[in-house]
Amino acid sequence: MLWLSQPATVRAVDGLVRDGLLERRSGPDRRSHDLRPTAAGREAARRALEARAHALRPLVAGLDASGRAALGAGLEALVGGLAEDRPGALRACRLCDHDACCADPGCPLQHTVP
């Protein structure tokens, strides 16, 4: 869920398609589309996550292993409180590193999945 108007969402999707980052496929009915990232879109997302990690690395460089573990536990608790339901989780997940959420201990928003 983007929390954009329908016309704004269409413009955003059109731009991503035009830029080769997203492809639009037919959905299950004539009113919907299946949106999939292209290889270039997946690469752009990977670069964005890499840039975020690069920017954060100096902030945690002074922490030892126990400090990083404590920070991680605290951040997981904070993220876990960002949403109480699936739509809220989908908003929060827009900036998520999905590979990290699929690793142990898993997604802190898992409680929102029915």
Order of alpha helices (4+ residues) and beta strands (2+ residues): alpha-beta-beta-alpha-alpha-alpha-alpha
